[in-house]
Amino acid sequence: MFKKSASKPIRRPRIGFFAAVFLLFLSYILTLISTRKVSTQDFWMDHTNEVIHNLDNMVGFLEKSESAFRGYLITNDHEPLLKYESGKKMIDSTFSVLQDLTKENVSQQKNLDTLQSLIQTKYSWIENYIKNPVSLEKLSIENLNGNVEGIANAVAITNTISKMKQEEINLRNSWSDKISKYSGLIQVLNIISIIIAVLLIIYSLLIYNKEKKDKMKAAEKAEKYKQELQERVNELAKLNTELIELRRLEKYVVTGRIARVMAHEVRNPLTNINLACEQLRAETETEDSQIFFTMIKRNSERINQLVSDLLATTRAELSFSPASINEILDDSLYLALDRIQLNQINVEKHFDADICSIPVDAEKLKIAFLNLIVNAIEAMDNNGKLEITTKNLPGKCLVKISDNGKGMQKSQLDRLFEPYFTTKEKGNGLGLANCHNIIIGHRGSITAESEVGKGTSFTITFPLDNGQEN
């Protein structure tokens, strides 16, 4: 029962609304049809007026030709005959126009055929006199005016033209009546449309006022929930970032312990191997043996270097002193100048002129920046763009190093700072790990963004107060 009574107030406005829209649409369709009808009637009225206009022109051309012939009789000069021929051509042209205009009217086509026959008879009679000089000498204006056959022909022409004009006038009056009828219908439909539109507006306003408060309350609730949700999302994102950093720090702590144990456990036997190798080399002088001793020496040194590199990535002993980030970046760019020139890299520097000095280990930080710059150069083809930006932000200093190189996939980004992970064919995977360790040692942070085919950006931030004494 409750559901049924609650749905009725919603259904009634919907039914009323759709009914009003339907009536308005119906009114629009009827108006459109009536307008097209009026447009059609208007076209045919213009068509009728054009037929009447051409018939009037034909009467004028006939009078012009006949007047020219009379002038020829009086003056016996051939100049009026030129006007006669001109009028005759204009009549022929008008006939062609009238035939095209009345091609759908059978009655008018018959009248036009009759008119054409009468005019041809008239012109045949005139041209017979023009071509026969003897007959022309006997003809006078009085004889011309008193010619019974000519008068009958002229009357027939006049009557035929008048008949055609009257038929067109009747058609025009018919079209005019229809236009008046449809115009009245359009006015009525327009009034109905306006009334329906006004009713629809009133109805919409009533519904709007009724539902406005409910919508505002719902919007306020939704906005409140949205803000709470956004706050929770931001809080979770912050906690997630902190968790990731803690996991990274934990990894480095564990890796550092393992590295120190491995260094101790590997270097002691390695020292014994080197001593034994040197002793054997001194006691053995054969050439083949020396080759093997050299091989043992080279590989033991390689193992020792790997252990040293691993220790370097997990143990950064920093010496802090105030320095400008801009100057450290300039020094790093200078160290990479040969690579930049060789690969024709375009370097764009957007340094904040008001960058402040912060306590850093300039030499270690220079190594970290150089590592990032070299990685960017190696990721780009010739004529690539390396962009370096520094900014002073509230409570921290920001450095951004961007390239337009090959970019990386997300799976590669997630492991980017892990020791021994590399995307290069040649490399031990310790460069970025060492870089990350140096920045973490400055209580800073480093993040990477990359898109395949567009490039990679590293964003590094340092706190203005990192807890170190100047």
C-alpha positions as CSV (number, residue, x, y, z in Angstrom):
1,M,0.0,0.0,0.0
2,F,2.8,2.4,0.9
3,K,4.7,1.8,-2.3
4,K,1.6,2.4,-4.4
5,S,0.6,5.7,-2.8
6,A,4.2,6.9,-2.9
7,S,4.5,6.3,-6.7
8,K,1.4,8.1,-7.7
9,P,2.7,11.7,-7.1
10,I,5.7,10.7,-9.3
11,R,3.6,9.2,-12.1
12,R,1.1,12.0,-12.4
13,P,3.7,14.7,-13.2
14,R,5.4,12.4,-15.7
15,I,2.2,11.6,-17.5
16,G,1.2,15.3,-17.5
17,F,4.7,16.3,-18.8
18,F,4.8,13.7,-21.6
19,A,1.2,14.6,-22.6
20,A,2.1,18.3,-22.8
21,V,5.3,17.5,-24.8
22,F,3.2,15.3,-27.2
23,L,0.6,18.0,-27.7
24,L,3.4,20.6,-28.4
25,F,5.1,18.2,-30.8
26,L,1.8,17.5,-32.6
27,S,1.2,21.3,-32.8
28,Y,4.6,21.7,-34.3
29,I,4.0,19.0,-36.9
30,L,0.7,20.5,-38.0
31,T,2.4,24.0,-38.2
32,L,5.1,22.5,-40.3
33,I,2.7,20.9,-42.7
34,S,0.6,24.1,-42.9
35,T,3.7,26.1,-43.6
36,R,4.8,23.8,-46.4
37,K,1.3,24.0,-47.9
38,V,1.5,27.8,-47.8
39,S,4.9,27.7,-49.3
40,T,3.5,25.5,-52.1
41,Q,0.6,27.8,-52.7
42,D,2.9,30.8,-52.7
43,F,5.0,29.1,-55.4
44,W,2.0,28.5,-57.6
45,M,0.9,32.1,-57.2
46,D,4.3,33.3,-58.3
47,H,4.0,30.9,-61.2
48,T,0.6,32.3,-62.2
49,N,1.9,35.9,-62.0
50,E,4.8,34.9,-64.2
51,V,2.5,33.5,-66.9
52,I,0.3,36.6,-66.8
53,H,3.4,38.8,-67.1
54,N,4.7,36.9,-70.1
55,L,1.2,37.1,-71.8
56,D,1.3,40.9,-71.3
57,N,4.8,41.0,-72.7
58,M,3.6,39.1,-75.8
59,V,0.8,41.7,-76.4
60,G,3.5,44.4,-76.2
61,F,5.8,42.5,-78.6
62,L,2.9,42.0,-81.1
63,E,2.1,45.7,-80.9
64,K,5.7,46.5,-81.5
65,S,5.9,44.3,-84.6
66,E,2.7,45.6,-86.0
67,S,3.8,49.2,-85.4
68,A,7.1,48.5,-87.1
69,F,5.3,47.1,-90.2
70,R,3.0,50.1,-90.4
71,G,6.1,52.3,-90.2
72,Y,7.6,50.4,-93.1
73,L,4.4,51.0,-95.1
74,I,4.5,54.7,-94.5
75,T,8.2,55.3,-95.0
76,N,9.1,52.4,-97.3
77,D,12.3,52.3,-95.3
78,H,13.9,49.0,-94.2
79,E,14.9,50.2,-90.8
80,P,11.4,49.5,-89.2
81,L,11.8,46.0,-90.5
82,L,14.7,45.5,-88.1
83,K,12.3,46.4,-85.2
84,Y,9.7,44.0,-86.7
85,E,12.2,41.1,-86.7
86,S,13.3,42.0,-83.1
87,G,9.7,41.9,-81.9
88,K,9.1,38.6,-83.8
89,K,12.1,37.0,-82.0
90,M,10.9,38.2,-78.6
91,I,7.5,36.7,-79.3
92,D,9.2,33.3,-80.2
93,S,11.2,33.5,-77.0
94,T,8.1,34.3,-74.9
95,F,6.3,31.3,-76.5
96,S,9.1,29.0,-75.3
97,V,8.9,30.4,-71.8
98,L,5.1,30.1,-71.7
99,Q,5.3,26.5,-73.0
100,D,7.6,25.6,-70.1
101,L,5.4,27.4,-67.6
102,T,2.1,25.8,-68.7
103,K,3.4,22.3,-69.5
104,E,1.4,20.8,-66.6
105,N,-1.8,22.7,-67.5
106,V,-3.5,20.9,-70.5
107,S,-6.1,23.6,-71.0
108,Q,-3.5,26.4,-71.2
109,Q,-1.4,24.3,-73.5
110,K,-4.3,24.1,-75.9
111,N,-4.9,27.8,-75.6
112,L,-1.2,28.4,-76.2
113,D,-1.2,26.2,-79.4
114,T,-4.2,28.2,-80.7
115,L,-2.5,31.5,-79.9
116,Q,0.7,30.4,-81.6
117,S,-1.3,29.4,-84.7
118,L,-3.1,32.8,-84.8
119,I,0.1,34.7,-84.5
120,Q,1.8,32.6,-87.1
121,T,-1.1,33.3,-89.5
122,K,-0.7,37.1,-88.7
123,Y,3.0,37.0,-89.4
124,S,2.5,34.9,-92.6
125,W,0.1,37.5,-93.9
126,I,2.5,40.4,-93.1
127,E,5.6,38.7,-94.5
128,N,3.6,37.8,-97.7
129,Y,3.2,41.6,-98.3
130,I,6.9,42.3,-97.4
131,K,8.2,39.7,-99.9
132,N,5.7,40.7,-102.7
133,P,6.5,44.3,-103.7
134,V,3.5,44.5,-106.1
135,S,1.0,43.6,-103.4
136,L,2.8,46.0,-101.0
137,E,2.3,48.9,-103.4
138,K,-1.4,48.3,-103.5
139,L,-1.6,48.0,-99.7
140,S,-2.3,51.2,-97.7
141,I,-2.9,52.0,-94.1
142,E,-6.6,52.3,-94.8
143,N,-6.7,48.9,-96.5
144,L,-4.7,47.4,-93.6
145,N,-7.1,48.8,-91.1
146,G,-10.1,47.7,-93.1
147,N,-8.9,44.2,-93.7
148,V,-11.6,41.9,-92.4
149,E,-9.4,38.8,-92.2
150,G,-6.7,40.8,-90.3
151,I,-9.3,42.3,-87.9
152,A,-10.7,38.8,-87.2
153,N,-7.2,37.5,-86.6
154,A,-6.4,40.3,-84.2
155,V,-9.6,39.9,-82.3
156,A,-9.0,36.1,-82.0
157,I,-5.5,36.8,-80.7
158,T,-6.8,39.3,-78.1
159,N,-9.5,36.9,-77.0
160,T,-7.2,34.0,-76.7
161,I,-4.7,36.0,-74.6
162,S,-7.6,37.4,-72.4
163,K,-8.9,33.8,-72.0
164,M,-5.4,32.6,-70.9
165,K,-5.0,35.5,-68.5
166,Q,-8.4,34.9,-67.0
167,E,-7.7,31.3,-66.4
168,E,-4.4,32.2,-64.7
169,I,-6.3,34.9,-62.6
170,N,-8.8,32.3,-61.6
171,L,-5.9,29.9,-60.5
172,R,-4.3,32.8,-58.6
173,N,-7.5,33.6,-56.8
174,S,-7.8,29.9,-55.9
175,W,-4.3,29.8,-54.6
176,S,-4.9,33.0,-52.7
177,D,-8.0,31.5,-51.0
178,K,-6.0,28.4,-50.0
179,I,-3.2,30.6,-48.6
180,S,-5.6,32.5,-46.5
181,K,-7.1,29.3,-45.3
182,Y,-3.8,27.8,-44.3
183,S,-2.6,31.1,-42.8
184,G,-5.6,31.1,-40.5
185,L,-4.9,27.6,-39.6
186,I,-1.2,28.4,-38.8
187,Q,-2.3,31.3,-36.6
188,V,-4.7,29.0,-34.6
189,L,-2.0,26.4,-34.3
190,N,0.6,29.0,-33.2
191,I,-1.8,30.2,-30.5
192,I,-2.4,26.6,-29.3
193,S,1.4,26.0,-29.3
194,I,2.0,29.1,-27.2
195,I,-0.8,28.1,-24.7
196,I,0.7,24.6,-24.4
197,A,4.2,26.1,-24.0
198,V,3.0,28.4,-21.2
199,L,1.2,25.5,-19.5
200,L,4.3,23.4,-19.8
201,I,6.4,26.1,-18.3
202,I,4.0,26.6,-15.4
203,Y,3.9,22.9,-14.8
204,S,7.7,22.6,-14.9
205,L,8.0,25.5,-12.4
206,L,5.6,23.9,-10.0
207,I,7.4,20.6,-10.2
208,Y,10.8,22.3,-9.8
209,N,9.7,24.2,-6.8
210,K,8.3,21.1,-5.2
211,E,11.4,19.0,-5.8
212,K,14.0,21.8,-5.3
213,K,14.3,21.3,-1.5
214,D,14.6,17.5,-1.8
215,K,17.3,17.9,-4.5
216,M,19.2,20.4,-2.5
217,K,19.2,18.2,0.5
218,A,20.3,15.2,-1.6
219,A,23.0,17.3,-3.2
220,E,24.3,18.5,0.2
221,K,24.3,14.9,1.5
222,A,26.1,13.7,-1.7
223,E,28.7,16.5,-1.4
224,K,29.3,15.7,2.2
225,Y,29.8,12.0,1.5
226,K,32.0,12.9,-1.5
227,Q,34.2,15.1,0.7
228,E,34.4,12.4,3.4
229,L,35.3,9.8,0.8
230,Q,37.9,12.1,-0.8
231,E,39.5,12.8,2.6
232,R,39.7,9.0,3.2
233,V,41.1,8.4,-0.3
234,N,43.8,11.1,0.3
235,E,44.5,9.7,3.7
236,L,44.9,6.2,2.3
237,A,47.1,7.5,-0.6
238,K,49.3,9.2,2.0
239,L,49.5,6.1,4.1
240,N,50.2,4.0,1.1
241,T,53.0,6.3,0.0
242,E,54.5,6.2,3.5
243,L,54.2,2.4,3.5
244,I,56.0,2.1,0.2
245,E,58.8,4.4,1.5
246,L,59.0,2.3,4.7
247,R,59.2,-0.9,2.7
248,R,61.9,0.6,0.6
249,L,63.9,1.7,3.6
250,E,63.4,-1.7,5.1
251,K,64.7,-3.3,2.0
252,Y,67.8,-1.1,2.0
253,V,68.4,-1.8,5.7
254,V,68.1,-5.6,5.1
255,T,70.1,-5.3,1.9
256,G,72.8,-3.3,3.7
257,R,73.1,-6.0,6.4
258,I,73.3,-8.7,3.9
259,A,75.8,-6.8,1.8
260,R,78.0,-6.2,4.8
261,V,77.9,-9.9,5.8
262,M,78.5,-10.9,2.2
263,A,81.4,-8.5,1.9
264,H,83.0,-9.9,5.1
265,E,82.4,-13.5,4.1
266,V,83.4,-13.0,0.4
267,R,86.4,-10.7,0.8
268,N,88.3,-12.9,3.4
269,P,88.3,-16.0,1.1
270,L,89.0,-13.8,-1.8
271,T,92.0,-12.3,-0.1
272,N,93.3,-15.8,0.5
273,I,92.7,-16.8,-3.1
274,N,94.7,-13.7,-4.3
275,L,97.6,-14.4,-2.0
276,A,97.7,-18.1,-3.1
277,C,97.5,-17.0,-6.7
278,E,100.4,-14.6,-6.3
279,Q,102.5,-17.3,-4.5
280,L,101.8,-19.8,-7.2
281,R,102.6,-17.3,-10.0
282,A,105.9,-16.6,-8.4
283,E,106.8,-20.3,-8.2
284,T,105.5,-21.2,-11.6
285,E,107.1,-19.6,-14.7
286,T,105.4,-21.4,-17.6
287,E,103.5,-19.2,-20.0
288,D,100.3,-21.2,-19.9
289,S,100.2,-21.0,-16.1
290,Q,100.6,-17.3,-16.2
291,I,97.5,-16.9,-18.4
292,F,95.4,-18.8,-15.9
293,F,96.8,-16.8,-13.0
294,T,96.0,-13.6,-14.8
295,M,92.4,-14.9,-15.4
296,I,92.0,-15.7,-11.7
297,K,93.4,-12.3,-10.7
298,R,91.1,-10.4,-13.1
299,N,87.9,-12.3,-11.9
300,S,88.7,-11.9,-8.2
301,E,89.1,-8.2,-8.8
302,R,85.8,-8.1,-10.5
303,I,84.1,-9.9,-7.6
304,N,85.8,-7.5,-5.2
305,Q,84.4,-4.5,-7.2
306,L,80.9,-5.9,-7.3
307,V,81.0,-6.2,-3.5
308,S,82.3,-2.6,-3.2
309,D,79.5,-1.4,-5.5
310,L,76.9,-3.2,-3.5
311,L,78.2,-1.7,-0.3
312,A,78.2,1.8,-1.9
313,T,74.5,1.4,-2.7
314,T,73.5,0.4,0.8
315,R,75.8,2.7,2.9
316,A,76.0,6.3,2.1
317,E,78.2,8.3,4.4
318,L,77.2,11.9,3.9
319,S,79.0,15.1,4.7
320,F,76.5,18.0,4.9
321,S,77.2,21.7,4.1
322,P,75.0,24.5,2.6
323,A,74.9,24.5,-1.2
324,S,72.7,25.7,-4.1
325,I,70.8,22.9,-5.9
326,N,71.1,25.0,-9.1
327,E,74.9,25.0,-8.9
328,I,75.1,21.2,-8.1
329,L,72.9,20.6,-11.2
330,D,75.1,22.8,-13.4
331,D,78.2,20.8,-12.2
332,S,76.4,17.5,-13.0
333,L,75.5,18.8,-16.5
334,Y,79.2,19.8,-17.0
335,L,80.3,16.3,-16.1
336,A,77.9,14.9,-18.7
337,L,78.8,17.6,-21.4
338,D,80.7,15.1,-23.6
339,R,77.7,12.8,-23.8
340,I,75.3,15.7,-24.3
341,Q,77.3,17.0,-27.3
342,L,77.9,13.6,-28.7
343,N,74.2,12.8,-28.8
344,Q,73.2,16.4,-29.8
345,I,70.9,16.7,-26.8
346,N,69.0,19.9,-26.4
347,V,69.1,20.9,-22.7
348,E,66.4,23.2,-21.4
349,K,67.0,24.6,-17.9
350,H,64.1,26.2,-15.9
351,F,65.9,27.1,-12.7
352,D,64.2,29.1,-10.0
353,A,66.4,32.1,-9.5
354,D,65.4,32.4,-5.9
355,I,66.4,28.8,-5.0
356,C,67.8,28.7,-1.5
357,S,70.8,26.9,-0.2
358,I,70.1,23.7,1.8
359,P,72.4,21.4,3.8
360,V,73.5,18.6,1.4
361,D,76.5,16.4,0.5
362,A,77.3,18.2,-2.7
363,E,79.6,15.5,-4.1
364,K,77.2,12.6,-3.4
365,L,74.2,14.6,-4.7
366,K,76.3,15.5,-7.8
367,I,76.7,11.7,-8.4
368,A,73.0,11.1,-8.0
369,F,72.0,13.9,-10.5
370,L,74.7,12.8,-12.9
371,N,73.3,9.3,-12.8
372,L,69.8,10.6,-13.6
373,I,71.1,12.8,-16.4
374,V,73.1,10.0,-18.0
375,N,70.1,7.6,-17.9
376,A,68.0,10.3,-19.6
377,I,70.6,10.8,-22.3
378,E,70.9,7.0,-22.9
379,A,67.1,6.7,-23.2
380,M,66.9,9.3,-26.0
381,D,67.8,9.3,-29.7
382,N,69.9,12.1,-31.2
383,N,68.4,15.6,-30.9
384,G,66.4,14.6,-27.9
385,K,65.2,17.1,-25.3
386,L,66.5,17.1,-21.7
387,E,64.5,19.4,-19.4
388,I,65.6,20.3,-15.9
389,T,63.4,22.3,-13.5
390,T,64.0,23.6,-10.0
391,K,61.4,25.3,-7.8
392,N,61.1,26.6,-4.3
393,L,58.0,25.1,-2.7
394,P,56.6,25.7,0.9
395,G,59.0,23.8,3.2
396,K,60.9,22.0,0.4
397,C,63.0,22.3,-2.8
398,L,61.9,20.5,-5.9
399,V,64.0,19.2,-8.8
400,K,62.5,17.6,-12.0
401,I,64.5,15.9,-14.7
402,S,62.5,15.0,-17.8
403,D,63.4,13.4,-21.2
404,N,61.4,12.6,-24.3
405,G,63.0,9.2,-24.8
406,K,61.6,5.7,-25.1
407,G,59.8,5.6,-21.7
408,M,59.1,2.6,-19.6
409,Q,56.2,0.3,-18.7
410,K,54.6,0.3,-15.3
411,S,56.1,-3.1,-14.4
412,Q,59.5,-1.6,-14.9
413,L,58.7,1.6,-12.9
414,D,57.7,-0.5,-9.9
415,R,61.2,-2.1,-9.7
416,L,63.2,0.9,-10.9
417,F,65.1,1.5,-7.7
418,E,65.7,-2.1,-6.8
419,P,69.4,-3.2,-6.7
420,Y,70.5,-5.2,-9.8
421,F,67.4,-4.3,-11.8
422,T,68.2,-2.6,-15.1
423,T,66.5,-2.0,-18.5
424,K,69.8,-1.6,-20.3
425,E,71.7,-4.2,-22.2
426,K,74.9,-3.2,-20.3
427,G,74.7,-2.2,-16.7
428,N,74.8,-3.7,-13.2
429,G,71.5,-2.2,-12.0
430,L,73.1,-0.3,-9.1
431,G,73.1,3.2,-10.4
432,L,69.5,4.2,-9.6
433,A,69.6,2.2,-6.4
434,N,72.6,4.3,-5.3
435,C,70.9,7.4,-6.5
436,H,67.8,6.6,-4.4
437,N,70.0,5.8,-1.4
438,I,71.7,9.2,-1.6
439,I,68.4,11.1,-1.8
440,I,66.9,9.1,1.1
441,G,70.0,9.9,3.1
442,H,69.1,13.6,2.6
443,R,65.6,12.8,3.9
444,G,64.3,13.6,0.4
445,S,62.1,11.6,-1.9
446,I,62.3,10.6,-5.6
447,T,59.4,9.4,-7.8
448,A,59.3,8.5,-11.5
449,E,56.6,8.9,-14.1
450,S,56.9,7.4,-17.5
451,E,54.9,6.7,-20.7
452,V,56.1,4.4,-23.4
453,G,57.1,6.4,-26.5
454,K,56.8,9.8,-24.7
455,G,59.6,9.8,-22.1
456,T,60.3,9.7,-18.4
457,S,60.3,12.3,-15.6
458,F,62.1,12.0,-12.2
459,T,60.8,14.3,-9.4
460,I,63.1,14.8,-6.4
461,T,62.2,16.8,-3.3
462,F,64.4,17.9,-0.4
463,P,63.2,19.4,2.9
464,L,64.6,22.9,3.5
465,D,65.4,21.7,7.0
466,N,66.7,18.1,6.9
467,G,67.8,18.0,10.5
468,Q,71.5,18.6,9.7
469,E,73.6,21.2,11.3
470,N,75.1,23.8,8.8
